[in-house]
Amino acid sequence: MRCSLLCSGLVLLLCGLVVLAAERTGAITEVKDADKFEDGKTTIVFQEYNKKEKVGNPVTLPVRRDAKVVRPFIGKAIVPPPDEPVKDGLRNERFTKVNLGENGVRVRILTEGEGDKETVAEIRVYGGKGGK
């Protein structure tokens, strides 16, 4: 009896943790206050896409101070190498207004929290222009 109660409590806890993290695919169209990244005051404007179709309106999301900005390995390998960090993170020239252009850069973001407390924990940059 105690074992089944303990196991069911553990399952509920794990389900709750999974609900708090979400992964979205889309494009970053603007980076605001990239120079304040260490202070945790950087925000991104993110447009979600589903199969090259815009989903909803662009949203502004805060980026956590310890957020990772990486370029994942794409290809076939038995043991894929680890994700490569993007030099200078969101301060990289790839995220300037000139290089983002109108459609932004394609990314997959991992967010934590919900509603007003949602923050970006990881940004995986796939390159290319978003929405094309």
N, CA, C and O atoms as a MOPAC input file, in Angstrom:
PM7 MOZYME 1SCF
protein

 N      0.82500 1    -1.19500 1     0.00000 1
 C      0.00000 1     0.00000 1     0.00000 1
 C      0.86800 1     1.25700 1     0.00000 1
 O      0.64600 1     2.17500 1    -0.79000 1
 N      1.85000 1     1.29000 1     0.88600 1
 C      2.73400 1     2.45300 1     0.95100 1
 C      3.55300 1     2.60700 1    -0.33100 1
 O      3.79900 1     3.71800 1    -0.80200 1
 N      3.96100 1     1.48000 1    -0.87300 1
 C      4.76700 1     1.50600 1    -2.09800 1
 C      3.96800 1     2.09400 1    -3.26200 1
 O      4.48300 1     2.92000 1    -4.01600 1
 N      2.72600 1     1.67600 1    -3.40600 1
 C      1.91300 1     2.20000 1    -4.51100 1
 C      1.60200 1     3.68100 1    -4.30200 1
 O      1.54700 1     4.44100 1    -5.26900 1
 N      1.39900 1     4.09700 1    -3.05500 1
 C      1.15900 1     5.50400 1    -2.75700 1
 C      2.39800 1     6.33600 1    -3.08100 1
 O      2.29500 1     7.42300 1    -3.65100 1
 N      3.54500 1     5.82600 1    -2.72100 1
 C      4.80300 1     6.51600 1    -3.00100 1
 C      5.05300 1     6.61300 1    -4.51300 1
 O      5.45600 1     7.66300 1    -5.01300 1
 N      4.81400 1     5.52900 1    -5.22200 1
 C      5.00600 1     5.53200 1    -6.67800 1
 C      4.04900 1     6.49000 1    -7.37300 1
 O      4.45000 1     7.19800 1    -8.29700 1
 N      2.80400 1     6.52300 1    -6.94900 1
 C      1.84700 1     7.43400 1    -7.58200 1
 C      2.20900 1     8.88600 1    -7.28300 1
 O      2.02600 1     9.74900 1    -8.14200 1
 N      2.71200 1     9.17300 1    -6.09600 1
 C      3.17000 1    10.53000 1    -5.76600 1
 C      4.34900 1    10.93400 1    -6.62600 1
 O      4.43000 1    12.08200 1    -7.06500 1
 N      5.25800 1    10.01600 1    -6.87200 1
 C      6.42300 1    10.29500 1    -7.71900 1
 C      5.99900 1    10.57400 1    -9.15500 1
 O      6.54000 1    11.47400 1    -9.79700 1
 N      5.03900 1     9.81100 1    -9.66100 1
 C      4.54300 1    10.02100 1   -11.02200 1
 C      3.89900 1    11.40300 1   -11.14600 1
 O      4.12600 1    12.10100 1   -12.13500 1
 N      3.11000 1    11.80200 1   -10.16700 1
 C      2.48300 1    13.12400 1   -10.19200 1
 C      3.52700 1    14.23500 1   -10.16400 1
 O      3.37600 1    15.24600 1   -10.85000 1
 N      4.57400 1    14.05400 1    -9.38300 1
 C      5.64300 1    15.04500 1    -9.32100 1
 C      6.34300 1    15.17600 1   -10.67300 1
 O      6.58600 1    16.28900 1   -11.13900 1
 N      6.66700 1    14.05200 1   -11.30200 1
 C      7.33600 1    14.09100 1   -12.60500 1
 C      6.45300 1    14.71800 1   -13.67000 1
 O      6.94500 1    15.47000 1   -14.51100 1
 N      5.15700 1    14.42600 1   -13.65100 1
 C      4.23700 1    15.03100 1   -14.61900 1
 C      4.16000 1    16.53300 1   -14.41600 1
 O      4.07500 1    17.27800 1   -15.39200 1
 N      4.18700 1    16.99100 1   -13.18700 1
 C      4.16500 1    18.41700 1   -12.90000 1
 C      5.40100 1    19.11000 1   -13.40800 1
 O      5.31500 1    20.23400 1   -13.90200 1
 N      6.56200 1    18.46700 1   -13.30000 1
 C      7.79800 1    19.07000 1   -13.79700 1
 C      7.81000 1    19.15800 1   -15.31000 1
 O      8.32400 1    20.12600 1   -15.87000 1
 N      7.25200 1    18.16100 1   -15.98000 1
 C      7.21100 1    18.16700 1   -17.44100 1
 C      6.29600 1    19.27800 1   -17.94400 1
 O      6.59100 1    19.89200 1   -18.96900 1
 N      5.21500 1    19.54500 1   -17.26400 1
 C      4.26900 1    20.57600 1   -17.68500 1
 C      4.89900 1    21.96400 1   -17.60800 1
 O      4.53000 1    22.84500 1   -18.38500 1
 N      5.83100 1    22.17700 1   -16.69600 1
 C      6.43200 1    23.49200 1   -16.51200 1
 C      7.41400 1    23.86000 1   -17.62200 1
 O      7.73500 1    25.03800 1   -17.77600 1
 N      7.89600 1    22.90000 1   -18.39100 1
 C      8.83700 1    23.18100 1   -19.47400 1
 C      8.13800 1    22.96600 1   -20.81800 1
 O      7.41700 1    21.98700 1   -21.01000 1
 N      8.36600 1    23.90000 1   -21.74200 1
 C      7.75600 1    23.78200 1   -23.06500 1
 C      8.81400 1    24.06200 1   -24.12600 1
 O      9.73300 1    24.85300 1   -23.91700 1
 N      8.66500 1    23.40300 1   -25.26000 1
 C      9.59100 1    23.60400 1   -26.37000 1
 C      8.79400 1    24.16900 1   -27.53800 1
 O      7.75300 1    23.62600 1   -27.90900 1
 N      9.28200 1    25.25300 1   -28.11100 1
 C      8.58300 1    25.90700 1   -29.22300 1
 C      9.54000 1    26.08900 1   -30.39800 1
 O     10.73900 1    26.30000 1   -30.21800 1
 N      8.98800 1    26.00500 1   -31.59000 1
 C      9.76400 1    26.21900 1   -32.80600 1
 C      9.27400 1    27.49300 1   -33.48000 1
 O      8.07100 1    27.73600 1   -33.57000 1
 N     10.21200 1    28.29900 1   -33.95000 1
 C      9.82500 1    29.54000 1   -34.60800 1
 C     11.03400 1    30.36600 1   -34.99100 1
 O     12.05400 1    29.83200 1   -35.42600 1
 N     10.91200 1    31.67600 1   -34.82400 1
 C     11.99600 1    32.58600 1   -35.20600 1
 C     12.10500 1    33.72000 1   -34.20000 1
 O     11.10500 1    34.23200 1   -33.69700 1
 N     13.35500 1    34.10200 1   -33.92000 1
 C     13.59700 1    35.29700 1   -33.12100 1
 C     13.65200 1    36.45700 1   -34.10100 1
 O     14.47500 1    36.47000 1   -35.01600 1
 N     12.77400 1    37.42700 1   -33.90500 1
 C     12.73200 1    38.57100 1   -34.81400 1
 C     13.40400 1    39.80800 1   -34.23500 1
 O     13.70000 1    40.75400 1   -34.96400 1
 N     13.64700 1    39.80500 1   -32.91800 1
 C     14.32300 1    40.95200 1   -32.30100 1
 C     14.89100 1    40.53800 1   -30.95200 1
 O     14.27400 1    39.77100 1   -30.21300 1
 N     16.08300 1    41.05800 1   -30.63700 1
 C     16.70200 1    40.86700 1   -29.32700 1
 C     16.80800 1    42.23700 1   -28.68400 1
 O     17.40400 1    43.15300 1   -29.25000 1
 N     16.22400 1    42.37500 1   -27.49100 1
 C     16.24900 1    43.65900 1   -26.79600 1
 C     17.17400 1    43.57400 1   -25.59100 1
 O     17.13800 1    42.59700 1   -24.84300 1
 N     17.99500 1    44.58400 1   -25.40300 1
 C     18.90800 1    44.69000 1   -24.26000 1
 C     19.86200 1    43.51000 1   -24.14200 1
 O     20.02700 1    42.95200 1   -23.05700 1
 N     20.49600 1    43.12300 1   -25.25500 1
 C     21.44200 1    42.00900 1   -25.23400 1
 C     22.63400 1    42.31700 1   -24.33600 1
 O     23.24600 1    41.40300 1   -23.78200 1
 N     22.96600 1    43.59200 1   -24.19000 1
 C     24.10200 1    43.96600 1   -23.34500 1
 C     23.79200 1    43.79700 1   -21.85600 1
 O     24.70300 1    43.87800 1   -21.03300 1
 N     22.53400 1    43.56500 1   -21.49300 1
 C     22.14100 1    43.37900 1   -20.09200 1
 C     21.86600 1    41.90500 1   -19.78900 1
 O     21.10600 1    41.58700 1   -18.87400 1
 N     22.48600 1    41.00900 1   -20.55900 1
 C     22.25200 1    39.57100 1   -20.41300 1
 C     22.63800 1    39.07600 1   -19.01700 1
 O     21.90500 1    38.29000 1   -18.41600 1
 N     23.79200 1    39.53300 1   -18.49400 1
 C     24.25100 1    39.09100 1   -17.18100 1
 C     23.31300 1    39.56200 1   -16.06800 1
 O     23.25300 1    38.93800 1   -15.00900 1
 N     22.58800 1    40.64400 1   -16.29400 1
 C     21.64500 1    41.15700 1   -15.29600 1
 C     20.29100 1    40.45800 1   -15.38100 1
 O     19.42700 1    40.67600 1   -14.53200 1
 N     20.09900 1    39.61800 1   -16.40300 1
 C     18.82300 1    38.92200 1   -16.57000 1
 C     17.72600 1    39.81200 1   -17.11400 1
 O     16.54500 1    39.54700 1   -16.89100 1
 N     18.10400 1    40.87700 1   -17.83400 1
 C     17.10800 1    41.82800 1   -18.34700 1
 C     16.95400 1    41.77600 1   -19.86300 1
 O     16.32700 1    42.65700 1   -20.45000 1
 N     17.51400 1    40.76400 1   -20.49400 1
 C     17.40300 1    40.62200 1   -21.94200 1
 C     16.06800 1    39.97800 1   -22.28900 1
 O     15.61700 1    39.06000 1   -21.60400 1
 N     15.44000 1    40.46400 1   -23.35300 1
 C     14.19700 1    39.86800 1   -23.84200 1
 C     14.33100 1    39.60300 1   -25.33800 1
 O     15.12900 1    40.23900 1   -26.02800 1
 N     13.54000 1    38.65800 1   -25.82200 1
 C     13.49600 1    38.36500 1   -27.25400 1
 C     12.06000 1    38.49400 1   -27.72400 1
 O     11.11700 1    38.27000 1   -26.96400 1
 N     11.90800 1    38.85900 1   -28.99100 1
 C     10.59300 1    38.84100 1   -29.62300 1
 C     10.57300 1    37.56500 1   -30.46400 1
 O     11.38900 1    37.39200 1   -31.37000 1
 N      9.62900 1    36.67700 1   -30.15100 1
 C      9.58900 1    35.34400 1   -30.73800 1
 C      8.28400 1    35.14300 1   -31.49500 1
 O      7.19800 1    35.37900 1   -30.96300 1
 N      8.40800 1    34.70200 1   -32.75200 1
 C      7.23800 1    34.36400 1   -33.57300 1
 C      7.22300 1    32.85800 1   -33.75200 1
 O      8.14900 1    32.29100 1   -34.33300 1
 N      6.18500 1    32.21000 1   -33.26000 1
 C      6.07900 1    30.76500 1   -33.37500 1
 C      5.60200 1    30.37500 1   -34.77000 1
 O      4.74600 1    31.04100 1   -35.35200 1
 N      6.16600 1    29.28600 1   -35.30300 1
 C      5.79300 1    28.75500 1   -36.60900 1
 C      5.42300 1    27.29400 1   -36.48200 1
 O      5.96400 1    26.58000 1   -35.63800 1
 N      4.49700 1    26.84700 1   -37.32400 1
 C      4.13900 1    25.44800 1   -37.43800 1
 C      4.12500 1    25.12500 1   -38.92500 1
 O      3.21700 1    25.53300 1   -39.65000 1
 N      5.12800 1    24.39600 1   -39.36900 1
 C      5.26200 1    24.04900 1   -40.79000 1
 C      5.19900 1    25.29700 1   -41.67000 1
 O      4.42300 1    25.35900 1   -42.62400 1
 N      6.01500 1    26.27600 1   -41.34000 1
 C      6.17800 1    27.52100 1   -42.09500 1
 C      4.95900 1    28.43400 1   -42.05000 1
 O      4.89900 1    29.42000 1   -42.78400 1
 N      3.99600 1    28.12000 1   -41.20400 1
 C      2.81600 1    28.96800 1   -41.01700 1
 C      2.92900 1    29.65100 1   -39.65900 1
 O      3.22100 1    29.00200 1   -38.65500 1
 N      2.69700 1    30.96100 1   -39.63000 1
 C      2.74400 1    31.68300 1   -38.36800 1
 C      1.63300 1    31.19200 1   -37.44200 1
 O      0.51200 1    30.92300 1   -37.87200 1
 N      1.97900 1    31.08400 1   -36.16000 1
 C      1.01200 1    30.68800 1   -35.14500 1
 C      0.86400 1    31.86200 1   -34.17800 1
 O      1.78200 1    32.15600 1   -33.41100 1
 N     -0.26700 1    32.52200 1   -34.21100 1
 C     -0.51100 1    33.63500 1   -33.30200 1
 C      0.34400 1    34.85400 1   -33.60000 1
 O      0.93600 1    34.97100 1   -34.67300 1
 N      0.39600 1    35.75300 1   -32.63700 1
 C      1.16400 1    36.98500 1   -32.75600 1
 C      2.53100 1    36.81100 1   -32.09700 1
 O      2.70200 1    35.93700 1   -31.24800 1
 N      3.50500 1    37.63900 1   -32.48200 1
 C      4.81300 1    37.57100 1   -31.81500 1
 C      4.66900 1    37.88800 1   -30.32700 1
 O      3.85600 1    38.72400 1   -29.93200 1
 N      5.47100 1    37.20500 1   -29.51100 1
 C      5.45500 1    37.43000 1   -28.06900 1
 C      6.84500 1    37.86500 1   -27.61400 1
 O      7.85400 1    37.45900 1   -28.19000 1
 N      6.88300 1    38.69100 1   -26.57700 1
 C      8.14400 1    39.11000 1   -25.97800 1
 C      8.37300 1    38.25500 1   -24.74400 1
 O      7.54200 1    38.22000 1   -23.83600 1
 N      9.51300 1    37.56200 1   -24.71800 1
 C      9.82300 1    36.65400 1   -23.61700 1
 C     11.12900 1    37.06300 1   -22.94800 1
 O     12.09600 1    37.39000 1   -23.63600 1
 N     11.17400 1    37.05000 1   -21.61500 1
 C     12.44100 1    37.32200 1   -20.92900 1
 C     13.37200 1    36.12000 1   -21.03800 1
 O     12.92600 1    34.97300 1   -21.07100 1
 N     14.66900 1    36.39900 1   -21.09300 1
 C     15.68400 1    35.34700 1   -21.18200 1
 C     16.37200 1    35.23600 1   -19.83000 1
 O     16.82200 1    36.23600 1   -19.27100 1
 N     16.45200 1    34.02400 1   -19.31100 1
 C     17.11500 1    33.82300 1   -18.02200 1
 C     18.59200 1    34.18400 1   -18.09900 1
 O     19.20800 1    34.10600 1   -19.16200 1
 N     19.14000 1    34.57300 1   -16.98200 1
 C     20.55000 1    34.95600 1   -16.89100 1
 C     21.46700 1    33.79400 1   -17.27900 1
 O     22.52400 1    34.01200 1   -17.87100 1
 N     21.07200 1    32.57100 1   -16.95000 1
 C     21.90300 1    31.39800 1   -17.22500 1
 C     21.44000 1    30.62100 1   -18.46300 1
 O     21.76400 1    29.44300 1   -18.61100 1
 N     20.69800 1    31.26500 1   -19.33500 1
 C     20.19500 1    30.59900 1   -20.54300 1
 C     21.34700 1    30.22000 1   -21.47300 1
 O     22.33200 1    30.94800 1   -21.59700 1
 N     21.20000 1    29.06600 1   -22.12100 1
 C     22.20900 1    28.60100 1   -23.06900 1
 C     21.76200 1    28.95800 1   -24.48200 1
 O     20.58800 1    28.82200 1   -24.82700 1
 N     22.71400 1    29.41800 1   -25.29600 1
 C     22.46900 1    29.67000 1   -26.71200 1
 C     23.40700 1    28.73000 1   -27.46000 1
 O     24.62400 1    28.91000 1   -27.43100 1
 N     22.84000 1    27.72300 1   -28.13200 1
 C     23.66000 1    26.68400 1   -28.76300 1
 C     23.24800 1    26.46100 1   -30.20700 1
 O     22.15100 1    26.82500 1   -30.62900 1
 N     24.15100 1    25.85900 1   -30.94100 1
 C     23.88700 1    25.41200 1   -32.30900 1
 C     23.97800 1    23.88900 1   -32.27500 1
 O     25.07500 1    23.34900 1   -32.13500 1
 N     22.84400 1    23.17900 1   -32.40200 1
 C     22.85500 1    21.71900 1   -32.27900 1
 C     23.48400 1    21.03600 1   -33.48800 1
 O     23.52900 1    21.59000 1   -34.58600 1
 N     23.96900 1    19.81900 1   -33.25400 1
 C     24.51700 1    18.99800 1   -34.32700 1
 C     23.37100 1    18.49900 1   -35.19200 1
 O     22.38800 1    17.96400 1   -34.68000 1
 N     23.49400 1    18.67300 1   -36.50500 1
 C     22.48800 1    18.17600 1   -37.44100 1
 C     23.20300 1    17.24500 1   -38.41100 1
 O     24.13100 1    17.65300 1   -39.10900 1
 N     22.77700 1    16.02700 1   -38.44800 1
 C     23.40300 1    15.06000 1   -39.33300 1
 C     23.25100 1    13.66700 1   -38.76000 1
 O     22.56800 1    13.45300 1   -37.75800 1
 N     23.90400 1    12.72800 1   -39.42100 1
 C     23.83500 1    11.34400 1   -38.98600 1
 C     25.16500 1    10.95900 1   -38.36000 1
 O     26.22100 1    11.06200 1   -38.98400 1
 N     25.08900 1    10.52000 1   -37.13300 1
 C     26.27500 1    10.04300 1   -36.43200 1
 C     25.82300 1     9.03600 1   -35.38600 1
 O     24.75700 1     9.17600 1   -34.78700 1
 N     26.64300 1     8.02900 1   -35.17900 1
 C     26.30000 1     7.03100 1   -34.17400 1
 C     26.27200 1     7.69300 1   -32.79800 1
 O     25.34200 1     7.48400 1   -32.01900 1
 N     27.28200 1     8.48200 1   -32.51000 1
 C     27.33100 1     9.24700 1   -31.26900 1
 C     27.47900 1    10.71800 1   -31.65600 1
 O     28.58500 1    11.17100 1   -31.95000 1
 N     26.36800 1    11.47000 1   -31.65800 1
 C     26.46300 1    12.86700 1   -32.08300 1
 C     27.28900 1    13.68700 1   -31.10100 1
 O     27.23200 1    13.44600 1   -29.89500 1
 N     28.05200 1    14.65000 1   -31.60000 1
 C     28.83000 1    15.51000 1   -30.70600 1
 C     27.89600 1    16.41700 1   -29.90500 1
 O     26.73900 1    16.60500 1   -30.28100 1
 N     28.39100 1    16.97500 1   -28.81200 1
 C     27.53500 1    17.86700 1   -28.01800 1
 C     27.21300 1    19.15200 1   -28.78300 1
 O     27.90300 1    19.52000 1   -29.73400 1
 N     26.15000 1    19.82000 1   -28.34200 1
 C     25.76400 1    21.08400 1   -28.96800 1
 C     26.89200 1    22.09400 1   -28.82900 1
 O     27.55200 1    22.17500 1   -27.79300 1
 N     27.10000 1    22.86100 1   -29.89200 1
 C     28.16800 1    23.85700 1   -29.91900 1
 C     27.63100 1    25.20400 1   -29.42300 1
 O     26.66900 1    25.72200 1   -29.98800 1
 N     28.23900 1    25.78200 1   -28.37100 1
 C     27.76000 1    27.08800 1   -27.89500 1
 C     27.98100 1    28.17100 1   -28.95400 1
 O     28.98800 1    28.15600 1   -29.66200 1
 N     27.04600 1    29.10100 1   -29.05700 1
 C     27.17700 1    30.23100 1   -29.97100 1
 C     28.05700 1    31.27600 1   -29.28400 1
 O     27.77800 1    31.69500 1   -28.16100 1
 N     29.11100 1    31.68500 1   -29.96700 1
 C     30.03800 1    32.65300 1   -29.39400 1
 C     29.30400 1    33.95400 1   -29.05000 1
 O     28.57100 1    34.48900 1   -29.88200 1
 N     29.49200 1    34.45000 1   -27.85600 1
 C     28.88400 1    35.68100 1   -27.33400 1
 C     27.37800 1    35.57500 1   -27.12900 1
 O     26.74000 1    36.58500 1   -26.83000 1
 N     26.79300 1    34.41200 1   -27.27500 1
 C     25.36400 1    34.21900 1   -27.01200 1
 C     24.48200 1    35.15600 1   -27.81800 1
 O     24.62300 1    35.25400 1   -29.03700 1
 N     23.57100 1    35.84700 1   -27.14000 1
 C     22.64500 1    36.75000 1   -27.82600 1
 C     23.30700 1    38.03300 1   -28.28300 1
 O     22.69200 1    38.81900 1   -29.00400 1
 N     24.55900 1    38.26500 1   -27.87700 1
 C     25.30400 1    39.43400 1   -28.36600 1
 C     26.02300 1    39.14000 1   -29.68300 1
 O     26.67000 1    40.02200 1   -30.24700 1
 N     25.91500 1    37.92700 1   -30.16500 1
 C     26.53300 1    37.54200 1   -31.43400 1
 C     25.95300 1    38.38100 1   -32.56700 1
 O     24.78600 1    38.76900 1   -32.52500 1
 N     26.77000 1    38.65800 1   -33.57700 1
 C     26.31600 1    39.49800 1   -34.70100 1
 C     25.11700 1    38.91300 1   -35.43300 1
 O     24.39400 1    39.63900 1   -36.11500 1
 N     24.89700 1    37.60800 1   -35.30200 1
 C     23.74900 1    36.95700 1   -35.94300 1
 C     22.42000 1    37.52600 1   -35.41500 1
 O     21.41100 1    37.49200 1   -36.11800 1
 N     22.42100 1    38.04500 1   -34.18300 1
 C     21.20000 1    38.53000 1   -33.56700 1
 C     21.03500 1    40.04400 1   -33.62700 1
 O     20.18300 1    40.59800 1   -32.93300 1
 N     21.83800 1    40.72000 1   -34.44600 1
 C     21.65400 1    42.16700 1   -34.61300 1
 C     20.45700 1    42.41400 1   -35.52700 1
 O     20.05800 1    41.53100 1   -36.28600 1
 N     19.88900 1    43.60900 1   -35.45300 1
 C     18.70100 1    43.93000 1   -36.26100 1
 C     18.96000 1    43.76000 1   -37.74700 1
 O     18.09100 1    43.30200 1   -38.48800 1
 N     20.16000 1    44.13000 1   -38.18100 1
 C     20.49600 1    44.03300 1   -39.60200 1
 C     20.49100 1    42.58300 1   -40.05600 1
 O     19.94600 1    42.27200 1   -41.11500 1
 N     21.09400 1    41.68200 1   -39.26600 1
 C     21.18200 1    40.27800 1   -39.66100 1
 C     19.89400 1    39.50600 1   -39.43400 1
 O     19.65400 1    38.50400 1   -40.10800 1
 N     19.06700 1    39.94400 1   -38.50900 1
 C     17.79300 1    39.25000 1   -38.28600 1
 C     16.81600 1    39.49100 1   -39.43000 1
 O     16.03200 1    38.61000 1   -39.78400 1
 N     16.86600 1    40.68000 1   -40.00000 1
 C     15.96700 1    40.99400 1   -41.10500 1
 C     14.51300 1    40.99700 1   -40.66600 1
 O     14.20800 1    41.13500 1   -39.48100 1
 N     13.62800 1    40.84400 1   -41.62800 1
 C     12.20000 1    40.88700 1   -41.34700 1
 C     11.68700 1    39.59200 1   -40.72500 1
 O     10.81600 1    39.62100 1   -39.85500 1
 N     12.23000 1    38.44400 1   -41.17400 1
 C     11.73000 1    37.14800 1   -40.71400 1
 C     12.48400 1    36.57400 1   -39.52500 1
 O     12.01800 1    35.60300 1   -38.92900 1
 N     13.62600 1    37.13400 1   -39.15900 1
 C     14.38000 1    36.64100 1   -38.01300 1
 C     15.21300 1    35.41600 1   -38.33500 1
 O     15.41600 1    35.07600 1   -39.50000 1
 N     15.69100 1    34.75700 1   -37.29100 1
 C     16.50600 1    33.55500 1   -37.43500 1
 C     15.75100 1    32.38100 1   -36.81100 1
 O     15.15300 1    32.50500 1   -35.74200 1
 N     15.79100 1    31.22900 1   -37.50700 1
 C     15.05200 1    30.04800 1   -37.04500 1
 C     15.67000 1    29.48100 1   -35.77600 1
 O     16.88400 1    29.29300 1   -35.69500 1
 N     14.82800 1    29.21000 1   -34.79000 1
 C     15.29500 1    28.68000 1   -33.51500 1
 C     14.26200 1    27.71700 1   -32.93700 1
 O     13.11500 1    27.66100 1   -33.37900 1
 N     14.69600 1    26.98200 1   -31.96100 1
 C     13.79900 1    26.21200 1   -31.09800 1
 C     14.14900 1    26.65400 1   -29.68800 1
 O     15.30800 1    26.58200 1   -29.27800 1
 N     13.14900 1    27.10900 1   -28.94600 1
 C     13.41800 1    27.59300 1   -27.60200 1
 C     12.79600 1    26.65600 1   -26.57000 1
 O     11.75600 1    26.04300 1   -26.80900 1
 N     13.44900 1    26.56300 1   -25.43500 1
 C     12.94900 1    25.80500 1   -24.30100 1
 C     12.59400 1    26.81700 1   -23.22900 1
 O     13.45500 1    27.56100 1   -22.76000 1
 N     11.32200 1    26.84700 1   -22.84000 1
 C     10.87600 1    27.80900 1   -21.83700 1
 C     10.49100 1    27.07800 1   -20.56200 1
 O     10.13900 1    25.89900 1   -20.57900 1
 N     10.56700 1    27.81000 1   -19.45600 1
 C     10.14500 1    27.28200 1   -18.16300 1
 C      9.15400 1    28.24700 1   -17.55100 1
 O      9.26200 1    29.46000 1   -17.73700 1
 N      8.19500 1    27.71800 1   -16.82600 1
 C      7.16000 1    28.53700 1   -16.22100 1
 C      5.98000 1    28.68000 1   -17.17100 1
 O      6.00000 1    28.19400 1   -18.30100 1
 N      4.94700 1    29.36700 1   -16.67400 1
 C      3.75400 1    29.57100 1   -17.48500 1
 C      3.27100 1    31.00200 1   -17.35300 1
 O      3.52900 1    31.67100 1   -16.35200 1
 N      2.57200 1    31.45800 1   -18.36700 1
 C      1.96000 1    32.78700 1   -18.33300 1
 C      2.98500 1    33.89900 1   -18.20600 1
 O      3.95700 1    33.94400 1   -18.96000 1
 N      2.76800 1    34.80000 1   -17.24800 1
 C      3.66600 1    35.94000 1   -17.05900 1
 C      5.03200 1    35.53500 1   -16.52500 1
 O      5.98700 1    36.30400 1   -16.63700 1
 N      5.14500 1    34.34600 1   -15.94700 1
 C      6.40700 1    33.89600 1   -15.35900 1
 C      7.20900 1    33.01700 1   -16.31200 1
 O      8.19500 1    32.40600 1   -15.90100 1
 N      6.80500 1    32.94300 1   -17.57000 1
 C      7.50600 1    32.12500 1   -18.55500 1
 C      8.82100 1    32.79300 1   -18.94200 1
 O      8.84200 1    33.97200 1   -19.29600 1
 N      9.92000 1    32.03700 1   -18.87500 1
 C     11.23900 1    32.55100 1   -19.24800 1
 C     11.92500 1    31.57300 1   -20.18900 1
 O     11.62600 1    30.37900 1   -20.18100 1
 N     12.84400 1    32.08300 1   -20.99600 1
 C     13.58800 1    31.25200 1   -21.94400 1
 C     14.80900 1    30.67800 1   -21.23200 1
 O     15.62400 1    31.42300 1   -20.68800 1
 N     14.93300 1    29.34300 1   -21.23900 1
 C     16.05600 1    28.67200 1   -20.59200 1
 C     17.12500 1    28.25400 1   -21.59900 1
 O     18.30600 1    28.19300 1   -21.25900 1
 N     16.71800 1    27.96700 1   -22.83600 1
 C     17.68400 1    27.53700 1   -23.85500 1
 C     17.20300 1    27.95400 1   -25.22900 1
 O     16.00900 1    27.91300 1   -25.52300 1
 N     18.15300 1    28.36100 1   -26.07700 1
 C     17.85700 1    28.73200 1   -27.45900 1
 C     18.74300 1    27.88100 1   -28.35800 1
 O     19.96900 1    27.93200 1   -28.25900 1
 N     18.11700 1    27.09600 1   -29.23800 1
 C     18.86000 1    26.28300 1   -30.20600 1
 C     18.72000 1    26.95200 1   -31.57000 1
 O     17.62400 1    27.03300 1   -32.12500 1
 N     19.83100 1    27.42400 1   -32.09600 1
 C     19.83700 1    28.18400 1   -33.34500 1
 C     20.03300 1    27.23200 1   -34.51100 1
 O     21.01700 1    26.49300 1   -34.56100 1
 N     19.09300 1    27.25300 1   -35.45000 1
 C     19.17600 1    26.39300 1   -36.63600 1
 C     19.57700 1    27.16700 1   -37.87200 1
 O     19.65400 1    26.59800 1   -38.96000 1
 N     19.83200 1    28.44400 1   -37.72600 1
 C     20.26900 1    29.25500 1   -38.86600 1
 C     19.15000 1    29.50700 1   -39.83300 1
 O     17.99100 1    29.20400 1   -39.55100 1
 N     19.49500 1    30.06600 1   -40.98600 1
 C     18.48700 1    30.34900 1   -41.99200 1
 C     17.49000 1    31.37300 1   -41.52900 1
 O     17.43900 1    31.70800 1   -40.34600 1
 N     16.71500 1    31.86200 1   -42.42700 1
 C     15.69600 1    32.84800 1   -42.10500 1
 C     14.42300 1    32.15200 1   -41.70300 1
 O     14.07000 1    31.13100 1   -42.29400 1
 N     13.72400 1    32.66700 1   -40.72000 1
 C     12.49300 1    32.06900 1   -40.22500 1
 C     11.33700 1    32.27400 1   -41.19800 1
 O     11.31000 1    33.24800 1   -41.95100 1
 N     10.39900 1    31.36100 1   -41.17400 1
 C      9.17100 1    31.50500 1   -41.94400 1
 C      9.33200 1    31.37700 1   -43.43100 1
 O      8.45200 1    31.83500 1   -44.16100 1
 N     10.39300 1    30.78800 1   -43.93200 1
 C     10.56100 1    30.64600 1   -45.38200 1
 C     10.57200 1    29.20200 1   -45.76200 1
 O     10.70400 1    28.87500 1   -46.94200 1

